[in-house]
Amino acid sequence: MSHTAATLPLKPATSAQAPAGAWLRRAGRGVWKALEQAGQRRAQAELAQFAALHASQFPELAAFARPQRDR
């Protein structure tokens, strides 16, 4: 009984998964950007609240904490 082995030309698996990986990276960047923006908005709101509560006691700190459009 004789056995023969044949080698089949196979394409690397990375070429088939590259589009999915690229899509996943783009989606991840979009989610990260949205989370960063939500965090910035939350921080600005909390700093504005802090500035309003402590303006009479710490005017310099309150002025720094107020939202500034020039930043």
N, C-alpha and C positions, 0 to 999 in steps of 0.2 A: 504494500500500500504506500503510495507516495503522496506527499502533501506539497502543494505549492502555495506560496504566499504572494499576494499582489498588493502593491501599495497604491492607494487611491489618492489622487490630488485633492487635498482638503483646503478650504479657505480658512484663514485664522478666524477665531470667534470674535476677536476684537473689532473687526470691520463691521460685523453685524450689530454689535452693541454700541458702536460709536454714536449713532444718532440718538439713541436713548440716553446715553451718558451726557451728551451735549444738552439735551432737553432738560435733564434733571439738574444740571448745573445752572441753566438759565432760570428754571423754576426756583431753585434754592436762592439764587441772587435776588429774585423778585420778592420772595418771602422775607429774606433778611432786610432788604430795603424797606419793606412795609413795616416790619417790626421796629427798625431804627426810627422811622418817621413817627410811629405811634409813641415811642419812648420820648422823642423830642417834644411832641405836643404835650404829653403828660408832665414832663419836667417843667416846661414853660408855664403850664397851668399851676403847678405846685409852687413854683417860684413867685408867680404873681400873687398867689394867695398868701404866701409868706411875707411878701413885701407889703401887702395891705394890712396884715395883722401887726407887723412890727415897725411900721413906718415912723411912729412917734418915738419909739425907744431907740431905734438904730437907723437914723435917716440915711447914713452913707451906705450901710448894708442893704437897706430897702431899695435905694436908688440903683444899686448894682443888680439886685434880684429882679427888678422890674423888666418886663420884656422890652427889648430895644430893637427897633426895626433896622438899625444900621449894622448889626452884627453879621 
